[in-house]
Amino acid sequence: MRSGQMREQDLELFQHGTVERRAWLAARADARAESISETYARVALVDAGLRVVPQRHFRGVGRVDLLVEGGVVVELDGAAYHSDPRAFSADRARDRRLAVRSIPTLRYTFMDAVRNPAAIVADVIAVLWRQGRLTPTLRNNLNRAARESRSWETL
C-alpha cells in the first residue's frame, strides 16, 4: 500500500479466502509499512496485545521501523540496504542515540520476522519487563490477546 500499488479500499475487492480471512487482512493492513518483514513483526506484536507505532520519527535520530509501547524500538534489517558499510554504521549511531534516551533497539532480519515472529514478541516483552513497563493494564492486554488471538493460518 505504501508504494501505491494498492489502496486500502482495494482490500474490499479481494475474493480469495474466507470472509473471515479477508477481514483479518483488512484489519491489519497499514500503509506505513515499508517492508513485508515490518508487517510480519507489527502484526505479531499487535496480535500479542502490544501498542505499535510504525515509522515513528525521533528528533536527531530519524524514523524507526516500529516503536512498541513507547519504549522499545524494533528494526527490521533487509540485506539490500544494510549490507552497505555506511548504512550499517549509520544504524549503529542511531541505536546509540536512542540508547542514551533509554530506548533500546532490537534488530531482526527478514528471516527472523518471517520464520519466527513469536521470538520478536517474546524479546520485546522481556525488554518491557526489564524496563518495568509491564503494568497491570498491559498484562491484561497481553492475556486477553493470547486468549482471543487467531492467526491467518487458522482462518
Protein Blocks (a to p, Z undefined) as FASTA:
>chain_A
ZZopacfklmmmpmgdcfklmmmmmmmgcfkbgbfklmmmmmmmmmnopacdehiacehi
bpcfbdgehlaccddddfklmmpmklmmmmmmmmmmmmmnopacddddfklmmmmmmlmm
mmmmmmmmmnopacfklmmmmmmmmmmpccfklZZ
